[in-house]
Every structure is written in structure tokens, then in C-alpha cells.
Amino acid sequence: MTLADKIQAIEPQLIEWRREFHRHPETGFREHWTAARIAAILGELGCRVRTGVGKTGVIGEIGQGRPMVGIRADMDALPIMEANRAPYASEHPGFMHACGHDSHTAMVLGAAAILAKERFPGSVRFLFQPAEEVADEEGISGAPRMIQDGALDGMDLILALHVDPATPVGDIRISAGSFSGGVDSFFATIIGRGGHGARPQDVVDPIHITGHVILALHGIVSRRLNPMTPAVISIGKVIGGQTENVIPDQVEMSGTIRFLEPAVQQRLHTEIKNAFEIARSMGGDYQLKIEIGVPPMINEANAVELIRGAAQDLLGAEHVLPPVLELGAEDFGCFTARVPGAMFVLGSRIEGDERLLHNPFFDIDESCLKIGTAIFVETTLRGSGARK
């Protein structure tokens, strides 16, 4: 029985799993039902199962010894009210799998179902990661929490994918090197001295100061960095005041920092602090906290070649495309910072329709599920040395 035959036979199960998870979305570190269901399926497949990894993560393992290949799926959903009317739409109002993690989970389970019946050297570890979208109270997301619990111990190669509603089904995107941005966050309070709106001469207006700080922040990338260096600073929240005729005592502000290189990350942090110093020069003050997030995701060259070779043989070379690079973040980079690995983008576009990520109408063409599963299986067999 060929791999194509095995994939064809399992496709109805892939769709069923994906829809089951889609109906039951759970957000980061709250994936209790999801984790229990995954653990049950892995157990039925004959995997050695470990739960509570990185709080709510699950690991399944088959085979013995080295080399060990890891395949990762993220499994958390988003706090979005689903607008789709599909029979598998979310049954939890206000929550939705709007980033495709339900499909990632189904494909890794599919890979486990096929690989559990294969013979290969070494072992395969299936990682079902919580909280890719969010961090916990300490600012730590699911990938580093799983690493702390030994999820990468003994691993030689790690693989992942992400569905892409802008890429046609049957195509993938991959390249070596930087594949997504690193992300940090900043949280600030600009402090003044409030008073009556009719007597601005008696106050230190934090809203006026904030305007100057915002201009300085927006000027960092355009005027303080090399124009050839990818970076973004975006302000996502500004809150100040209670009513129209009272100047407040303070203004709260927060935003996101994106980058590809560690040196740029440090420069951005320095320039952000300099921008907030404007508050003191104007008679006010500030408090600033910069929270370190996840590093840029780096695809290791040998891992990329394994995926590319498998995909070319399965799909044809013309369907293996370069990525459309952007500064969106993905905490899979925490894994590839420690173990050689790579992520590829899997085309999931519904032809004639636009279903964007993180959108109430997000959805996929489910025929992509068998493609992602096949690439995972074939790459794993090549990475383990079972196939050349």
C-alpha cells in the first residue's frame, strides 16, 4: 500500500478530527477538553502518552531511540465570535479556531496514525502545544513552557506547518533562514498632573506629551534604523481621561515590537526608551516595561531540504514556492532555536473566497489536510533514515 493510498484512506478521519476540534475551541492554557481528546486518540493509536506538558500540552511517542523526529501542532483557539454557518461551526460562543490550529492538530494526529504502522529507525514524538497565541501571567507562551518540561529532550529534528488561506491548495511555501519575526511588547504610563481643561497652564498635560511620544515612536523605524532592516513598532492601545473637560493625570499606552535580528531588537528597545524620555523633557514622567516575547523563527537549511524534497516528490517542484515574508510571530521559533527544524506554509485557500486568518469568517479547503499529513509522514521517514 503506497503512501498515497494510506493518505486517501485516512482523509475522512482527518476531516472528522478537524471538525470535531473546530466545534470545541479553547484558548491558551485552557485546552483541557482538547488535550484530553488528543491524549485519548494517541492512546488508541498505540502511542506512549504524556499529558500536562507545558501546563496543558500533550506528547505522544512511537518507536525507540535515536534519531528522534518531532512533529508539532499548536492547539489553542482565539477569543473571536465565529460568523460561519457551517455544520462544524464553534459551539462555544465568543471563541473560534480562526488560525487553523484545529487543522494542524488533525494533521499531526493523521501523521501519528500512519507512522504508528510504519517501520523506521529511531522514534517520533508528536507535540501538541498549548498557547501559541497568548502568554501566561509570566509572559511565557506554550512553546517555552513545553521546553521547560522536557519536550525537546533527545530530539534531532522538529517539523511544523501553518495553513495559509492566501495560498492555493496543492502549493506549499518554504525557505531556509528567517521565516517569521520575533516579537516583544511594551507597556507604558505617561505621567503628568491633571486639572481643569480650561486652565492648561496649571497642569502638565499627559495627552499633549503622549502625542510627542507617539511621533517619536513612529519615527524609530523610518529614521533611526537602516531602511534595509525589517522592523515594526505598532501602538495598539492608548487610554487616557474620563471626560471632555478634565485633563487627566496619566495616559496608558502599549504596543508591539517586531524584528528579525537580535541586534535590531536591542536597538529598538534603546530607541523606545529614548522616545519616552520626551515625557521628562516636557515636565512629566513615565513608567515603561518591555516584555520579551518569542525569537524570530529560523528554518534550518537541512530540515528545509528534507521538507522540500518530500514535497517536490509528492506535489511536483512547481508547487514548492518561496514564502511571502512578513513580521508575524510564531513561537515555534523557540523550538528551532534549540533543535534543527523547519516550518512550511500549507496552501488552504477556498477558491473564489477570502477567509483570512484571525477573522470571524476564517475557514479552509479541507482537501489540504491530506497534503500536509503526507508531507509530515514522508519528511519524517526521510529524516529518520527510513527513506533516502
Secondary structure, DSSP 8 states (H G I E B T S, - for coil): --HHHHHHHHHHHHHHHHHHHHHS---TT--HHHHHHHHHHHHHTT-EEEEEETTTEEEEEEE-SSSEEEEEEE---BS-------TT--SSTT-B--SSHHHHHHHHHHHHHHHTTS--SSEEEEEEES-SS---TTS--HHHHHHHTTTTTT-SEEEEEEEEEEEETT-EE--SEEEEBEEEEEEEEEE-B-EETT-GGGSB-HHHHHHHHHHHHHHHHHHTS-TTS-EEEEEEEEEE-SSTTEE-SEEEEEEEEEESSHHHHHHHHHHHHHHHTHHHHTT-EEEEEEEEEE--EEE-HHHHHHHHHHHHHHH-GGGEE-------B-TTHHHHTTS-EEEEEEEEE-TT----TTSTT----TTHHHHHHHHHHHHHHHHHTS--
